[in-house]
Amino acid sequence: MSDGPHRSLPMRRHWKDFAGRSAKAAFSPDQVSEALPHALKKEILEAPIKEIRDIMGGDSLFPEMRIERLDALRQAHRGSAAATHVIDCAVEAAARGLTGEAGTHAAVKNAIEDTTRDALRGIEEHYQREASPRSSGYVRTRLDAARQQLDSDALTRDLLSSEKPPSRRSVTLPRHTGVDEGPSL
């Protein structure tokens, strides 16, 4: 017997953990909601945020030069979907005339929102294909609740709070192992 459709989900481990929590009634809606920022941090921290911040904050009279530097950064990080996505958002912000911290914030926030939308859509579609209609509706409801509780501005500020972003290894999903931390009765 399978542990659930989240095991065959063609996504990375942090998204599988989030999908597993959303499908299991043993996890409260708050526990599902706390897994979403964790998965997003793991995903976004793969991007070269410090370099993007340096480019967005660099002195340049011509926005085209900033975009060229971002394109060169994209070439240096080929193969990383997260890096490509955040750099694309930074190019879009630079094209709109945003620079410095405001430009970096807009790029990371847009990347978080796009990644959230894409990941939740992928999880929902997978559950519709692989699970019963009843369980896919249950998962969709819990995914929507987690999305509504997500504060992308706060998550962006957290990722950009220091000069050096946290490492992917330092981002861990809280484990609830105490007797009193189980499902409510």
Sequence and secondary structure as in RCSB ss.txt:
>XXXX:A:sequence
MSDGPHRSLPMRRHWKDFAGRSAKAAFSPDQVSEALPHALKKEILEAPIKEIRDIMGGDSLFPEMRIERLDALRQ
AHRGSAAATHVIDCAVEAAARGLTGEAGTHAAVKNAIEDTTRDALRGIEEHYQREASPRSSGYVRTRLDAARQQL
DSDALTRDLLSSEKPPSRRSVTLPRHTGVDEGPSL
>XXXX:A:secstr
  S GGGG SS HHHHHHHHHHH TTS HHHHHHHHHHHHHHHHTTS HHHHHHHHHS  S HHHHHHHHHHHHH
HTTT HHHHHHHHHHHHHHHTT  HHHHHHHHHHHHHHHHHHHHHHHHHHHHHHHS HHHHHHHHHHHHHHHHH 
 HHHHHHHHTSSSS   GGG       SGGGS   
